[in-house]
């Protein structure tokens, strides 16, 4: 048996329970992973609050993790025991969620959804990246963004926004990156590579004279932020449903291949993981971590670490 957080009904964070559940056995192309760190995403609490996609209770929440491969199915060809990996284990493209998410000591995941952890990243840093970076990249692709274009990022200090700013500058070749945030986070967002930062507590969208080739809204405010877009420019909104019917909804494509391609950018330091300084939250403090995430004030990603199983040997035999 193993420790895990789960819920048996939809509702607020108080429906979360800590208990014992069986350790799964990897099948086919799955690997069994000893989880060393996990990250929380808004989709985790939104799916707990209401049934967005079909799921049978109990549900262990969580998409993102980093850990060590401790067993594998007969169809696994690329990963070996002891490999340090990271990824988003929930393939939302299939319209279902795994009942066993990442807030458990041991999880199973298909090998095509994960990648080897860059050696220069800690488990905490690696766990913070998958869903957010996959979401960020998909938005640029949905918009058909071109090099030398200018982008306006709404919510530059959030879990996705911090990566949108960095990717715009270092991967997609934006000629100018302007992002919004609150007063206390202005310098932080500049440090990520934003050319200009708009303090939304002091400046309204309608007061911004410049128009942009892409408005990338990470907080669901496209009903207001659209005014800074050029006439025919795309507006990306990563929340569903979009608050502006003109906005293009952009979700994410879950793939280990995407993470593999980002490896050089992570290893060179061009792309950095951003973990909220309030954390990491211990595995036993998951309810408090969700409470903090749900305030909407996190700077970067909310990470869960360490996990109870980390007192075990990293070489673990599953029987």
Backbone torsions as a table, in degrees:
resi	resn	phi	psi	omega
1	UNK	NA	162.3	-179.0
2	UNK	-142.5	161.1	176.7
3	UNK	-84.5	141.3	178.1
4	UNK	-156.9	154.2	171.5
5	UNK	-96.8	136.2	-179.0
6	UNK	-150.8	165.3	173.3
7	UNK	-133.2	147.4	-177.1
8	UNK	-113.1	5.2	175.5
9	UNK	-159.4	155.5	176.5
10	UNK	-75.7	148.0	179.4
11	UNK	160.7	-165.4	-179.5
12	UNK	-70.5	177.4	-176.3
13	UNK	-58.4	-22.2	-178.6
14	UNK	-68.3	-12.0	177.7
15	UNK	-79.1	-10.1	178.8
16	UNK	-68.3	137.4	178.5
17	UNK	-127.9	147.5	173.6
18	UNK	-104.3	126.9	-178.6
19	UNK	-158.6	-170.8	-179.4
20	UNK	-103.6	134.1	176.2
21	UNK	-136.0	160.5	-179.9
22	UNK	-66.4	150.0	171.4
23	UNK	-80.2	126.6	-176.2
24	UNK	-74.6	162.3	175.7
25	UNK	-108.5	126.6	-178.6
26	UNK	-67.7	139.2	-180.0
27	UNK	-118.2	147.4	172.0
28	UNK	52.0	-113.8	-177.0
29	UNK	-94.3	21.6	-179.6
30	UNK	-94.6	151.7	169.7
31	UNK	-116.7	149.6	172.5
32	UNK	-94.0	127.4	-174.2
33	UNK	-118.1	129.7	168.0
34	UNK	-82.5	113.7	-173.8
35	UNK	-78.6	126.8	177.5
36	UNK	-102.7	-25.4	178.5
37	UNK	-158.4	149.1	176.0
38	UNK	-136.2	160.7	176.9
39	UNK	-127.2	146.0	179.1
40	UNK	-94.8	145.7	177.6
41	UNK	-128.4	153.6	177.3
42	UNK	-53.2	-34.4	179.8
43	UNK	-61.5	-28.0	-179.6
44	UNK	-64.6	-45.0	-179.6
45	UNK	-81.8	-26.4	177.5
46	UNK	-67.2	-39.0	178.3
47	UNK	-72.3	-27.6	175.0
48	UNK	-72.6	-37.6	-176.6
49	UNK	-70.0	-37.1	-179.7
50	UNK	-151.6	154.4	-174.8
51	UNK	-77.1	82.6	-179.2
52	UNK	-68.8	-43.0	176.8
53	UNK	-128.1	155.5	-177.9
54	UNK	-60.9	138.6	177.3
55	UNK	-158.3	141.5	175.6
56	UNK	-95.4	135.6	178.0
57	UNK	-79.1	153.7	-3.4
58	UNK	-77.2	154.9	179.3
59	UNK	-118.8	128.4	170.4
60	UNK	-92.6	115.7	-176.2
61	UNK	-74.4	167.5	173.4
62	UNK	119.9	136.3	178.5
63	UNK	-111.8	-44.9	-168.5
64	UNK	-98.2	140.8	177.3
65	UNK	-157.2	164.3	167.8
66	UNK	-139.7	140.4	-177.6
67	UNK	-173.3	-159.8	-174.0
68	UNK	-123.3	134.7	177.1
69	UNK	-70.7	123.0	-178.4
70	UNK	-117.5	-10.4	174.4
71	UNK	-163.6	162.0	-178.8
72	UNK	-150.6	154.8	176.8
73	UNK	-76.5	168.6	-175.1
74	UNK	-69.1	-18.8	-178.2
75	UNK	-92.1	1.9	-179.4
76	UNK	-78.0	127.5	-175.4
77	UNK	-119.6	-20.4	-173.0
78	UNK	-105.3	-27.2	-175.2
79	UNK	-103.4	150.0	-179.6
80	UNK	-122.5	160.3	175.7
81	UNK	-59.0	136.3	-179.4
82	UNK	92.0	-10.0	178.1
83	UNK	-63.8	137.8	175.0
84	UNK	-93.1	119.7	-172.3
85	UNK	-130.1	167.8	174.8
86	UNK	-150.0	159.1	178.6
87	UNK	168.3	173.4	172.8
88	UNK	-98.6	115.0	-172.5
89	UNK	-85.4	-9.5	-176.6
90	UNK	-97.5	111.9	179.6
91	UNK	-91.3	86.4	-174.9
92	UNK	-64.8	-17.5	179.2
93	UNK	-62.3	-21.1	-179.4
94	UNK	-86.8	-4.0	175.3
95	UNK	77.2	10.1	178.3
96	UNK	-134.6	163.9	173.2
97	UNK	-121.2	149.7	174.3
98	UNK	-70.0	137.0	176.5
99	UNK	-68.2	-26.7	178.5
100	UNK	-102.7	95.0	176.2
101	UNK	-85.8	-163.5	-167.7
102	UNK	-88.5	-1.4	177.8
103	UNK	-89.5	52.3	177.6
104	UNK	-142.2	156.9	-177.1
105	UNK	-67.4	-33.0	-178.9
106	UNK	-136.3	133.7	-179.5
107	UNK	-136.2	161.7	172.9
108	UNK	-112.5	147.2	179.9
109	UNK	-153.1	146.4	176.6
110	UNK	-68.5	138.2	-172.8
111	UNK	-65.6	-23.5	-179.9
112	UNK	-74.9	-9.0	179.7
113	UNK	-93.8	-6.7	-174.6
114	UNK	-124.1	170.2	179.5
115	UNK	-142.7	162.2	174.8
116	UNK	-66.3	136.7	179.4
117	UNK	-69.2	128.4	174.0
118	UNK	-55.4	137.1	-172.2
119	UNK	-64.8	-25.1	-177.5
120	UNK	-85.7	-3.3	179.8
121	UNK	-99.6	141.0	171.3
122	UNK	-74.6	167.4	175.6
123	UNK	-61.2	-39.4	179.4
124	UNK	-60.6	-46.8	-178.9
125	UNK	-63.8	-44.1	-178.8
126	UNK	-63.7	-42.1	-178.7
127	UNK	-63.2	-26.4	-176.2
128	UNK	-74.7	-11.5	-166.7
129	UNK	-95.7	-43.7	-160.4
130	UNK	-52.6	-63.8	-175.1
131	UNK	-62.2	-41.0	-177.6
132	UNK	-66.8	-44.6	-177.4
133	UNK	-72.6	-34.8	176.1
134	UNK	-65.0	-40.1	176.1
135	UNK	-63.6	-46.4	-178.0
136	UNK	-59.9	-45.3	-178.9
137	UNK	-65.2	-42.0	-176.9
138	UNK	-61.7	-34.8	178.9
139	UNK	-62.0	-43.0	178.3
140	UNK	-64.5	-38.8	179.5
141	UNK	-68.2	-42.0	179.3
142	UNK	-60.9	-36.9	-178.6
143	UNK	-78.9	-13.9	-175.0
144	UNK	65.9	37.5	-175.2
145	UNK	-62.5	138.7	-179.3
146	UNK	-116.0	151.7	175.5
147	UNK	-55.9	147.5	178.6
148	UNK	74.2	2.9	173.5
149	UNK	-81.7	164.7	-178.1
150	UNK	-108.5	137.3	-175.4
151	UNK	-124.9	141.3	176.4
152	UNK	-113.0	116.9	-175.4
153	UNK	-103.7	120.4	177.3
154	UNK	-93.2	117.5	-178.3
155	UNK	89.3	55.3	-173.5
156	UNK	-72.6	-9.4	-177.9
157	UNK	-104.9	-1.2	-177.5
158	UNK	-80.5	179.9	-177.5
159	UNK	-59.1	-42.4	176.9
160	UNK	-85.0	-41.2	-176.6
161	UNK	-57.9	-39.6	179.2
162	UNK	-61.1	-32.9	179.6
163	UNK	-82.6	-34.3	176.6
164	UNK	-60.0	-44.7	179.3
165	UNK	-59.5	-47.9	-178.1
166	UNK	-66.6	-43.8	-178.7
167	UNK	-65.8	-38.8	178.8
168	UNK	-57.2	-41.6	-174.8
169	UNK	-80.0	-44.1	-167.3
170	UNK	-103.8	-18.8	-178.7
171	UNK	-114.0	-41.6	-174.9
172	UNK	-98.7	-2.2	170.4
173	UNK	69.0	36.2	177.4
174	UNK	-63.7	141.7	178.2
175	UNK	-80.8	-23.6	177.2
176	UNK	-152.5	135.5	178.1
177	UNK	-123.0	119.2	176.4
178	UNK	-118.0	134.1	-176.0
179	UNK	-135.9	153.2	176.6
180	UNK	-102.4	151.8	173.0
181	UNK	-168.1	-179.6	178.0
182	UNK	-87.7	169.7	-172.8
183	UNK	-54.0	-46.5	-173.6
184	UNK	-69.5	-13.6	-175.0
185	UNK	-111.3	6.3	-176.3
186	UNK	-59.2	-50.5	-178.2
187	UNK	-65.9	-35.2	177.9
188	UNK	-61.2	-46.7	-179.4
189	UNK	-66.6	-35.6	174.1
190	UNK	-59.9	-38.6	-177.9
191	UNK	-66.3	-19.9	178.6
192	UNK	-80.3	-13.9	178.5
193	UNK	122.3	2.2	178.4
194	UNK	-66.4	134.1	178.7
195	UNK	-74.1	-36.6	176.0
196	UNK	-138.0	148.5	177.4
197	UNK	-127.1	128.7	179.8
198	UNK	-99.8	121.9	175.9
199	UNK	-81.4	106.7	-173.6
200	UNK	-69.1	-13.6	176.7
201	UNK	-78.1	-13.1	-177.9
202	UNK	-118.2	-22.6	-175.2
203	UNK	-128.4	130.7	177.0
204	UNK	-92.1	156.3	179.2
205	UNK	-55.3	-42.1	-175.5
206	UNK	-67.6	-14.0	178.4
207	UNK	-89.1	-4.2	-179.5
208	UNK	-91.2	114.2	-175.0
209	UNK	-77.9	-32.9	-177.3
210	UNK	-67.2	145.2	176.3
211	UNK	-115.6	150.7	-168.6
212	UNK	-122.3	156.4	178.7
213	UNK	-76.2	-21.7	177.4
214	UNK	-149.4	131.5	168.3
215	UNK	-106.4	117.5	-177.3
216	UNK	-110.3	100.1	-174.7
217	UNK	-97.6	114.0	-177.8
218	UNK	-99.1	0.7	-175.4
219	UNK	-121.6	4.1	177.4
220	UNK	79.6	30.3	-178.5
221	UNK	-109.6	27.0	-174.8
222	UNK	-65.6	-18.4	176.3
223	UNK	-64.4	-21.1	178.4
224	UNK	-111.2	-39.4	-173.1
225	UNK	-71.6	-15.2	-176.5
226	UNK	-59.4	-20.8	-174.1
227	UNK	-67.6	-15.7	179.6
228	UNK	-93.7	2.6	178.1
229	UNK	-85.7	145.8	169.9
230	UNK	-61.8	162.9	-171.4
231	UNK	-51.1	-46.8	-177.0
232	UNK	-107.2	14.0	-176.5
233	UNK	-75.0	144.5	177.4
234	UNK	-71.2	147.6	174.3
235	UNK	-120.5	117.3	179.9
236	UNK	-97.4	132.2	176.6
237	UNK	-129.5	120.8	-176.3
238	UNK	-91.3	3.3	177.3
239	UNK	-100.2	152.0	-179.6
240	UNK	-126.6	131.7	-4.8
241	UNK	-78.6	156.8	179.7
242	UNK	-64.8	143.3	179.5
243	UNK	-79.5	-9.9	178.4
244	UNK	-127.6	121.0	-178.0
245	UNK	-62.6	-19.3	177.5
246	UNK	-75.8	-23.1	-175.4
247	UNK	-70.2	147.0	174.5
248	UNK	-92.2	126.3	175.5
249	UNK	-77.4	135.8	177.0
250	UNK	-130.8	121.1	178.3
251	UNK	-96.5	-123.0	177.6
252	UNK	-153.4	152.8	172.4
253	UNK	-109.9	119.0	-175.8
254	UNK	-86.6	119.5	-176.5
255	UNK	-160.8	133.3	173.4
256	UNK	-68.3	-25.6	179.5
257	UNK	-61.9	-38.8	177.9
258	UNK	-60.4	-43.8	-179.9
259	UNK	-66.1	-38.5	177.2
260	UNK	-59.2	-43.0	-178.3
261	UNK	-67.3	-26.0	179.3
262	UNK	-81.2	-11.7	-176.7
263	UNK	-47.8	-51.3	-178.9
264	UNK	-61.1	-35.6	179.5
265	UNK	-69.7	-36.2	177.9
266	UNK	-72.2	-41.9	-178.1
267	UNK	-69.6	-29.5	179.2
268	UNK	-83.7	-12.6	-179.1
269	UNK	87.0	1.6	177.1
270	UNK	-66.0	-31.8	177.8
271	UNK	-118.1	124.6	-174.9
272	UNK	-118.9	141.1	171.8
273	UNK	-74.6	140.0	179.4
274	UNK	-120.9	113.3	-180.0
275	UNK	-106.8	132.1	179.2
276	UNK	-58.1	131.2	-175.4
277	UNK	-67.2	-13.3	175.8
278	UNK	-66.4	-28.2	-178.2
279	UNK	-100.3	-165.1	1.2
280	UNK	-70.8	154.0	176.2
281	UNK	-91.8	137.0	177.8
282	UNK	-64.2	152.7	178.1
283	UNK	-50.3	-37.1	-178.1
284	UNK	-78.6	-4.1	179.6
285	UNK	-109.3	28.1	-176.7
286	UNK	-60.1	-39.9	-179.1
287	UNK	-62.4	-42.7	177.5
288	UNK	-64.5	-36.5	179.4
289	UNK	-64.3	-43.2	176.6
290	UNK	-64.1	-40.8	178.5
291	UNK	-58.4	-40.9	178.9
292	UNK	-68.4	-46.2	-179.8
293	UNK	-58.8	-38.6	-175.7
294	UNK	-73.5	-9.4	173.6
295	UNK	-73.6	-20.3	-177.6
296	UNK	78.0	12.3	-176.2
297	UNK	-104.3	5.6	-177.0
298	UNK	-65.1	144.9	176.3
299	UNK	-109.8	99.9	-171.6
300	UNK	87.7	-150.7	-172.8
301	UNK	-101.9	146.9	175.9
302	UNK	-92.4	118.4	-172.9
303	UNK	-112.1	143.1	176.3
304	UNK	-106.7	119.3	-178.5
305	UNK	-174.5	142.1	0.6
306	UNK	-84.8	171.1	175.6
307	UNK	-101.6	151.3	-176.8
308	UNK	-57.5	-33.8	-175.1
309	UNK	-70.0	-8.6	-176.1
310	UNK	-69.6	-8.5	174.4
311	UNK	-78.8	-11.6	178.6
312	UNK	-80.0	164.7	174.7
313	UNK	-64.4	142.6	178.2
314	UNK	-68.2	-17.1	174.0
315	UNK	-98.8	106.0	-171.2
316	UNK	-123.1	134.9	-178.1
317	UNK	-104.0	124.1	179.0
318	UNK	-97.3	128.1	178.8
319	UNK	-123.0	NA	NA
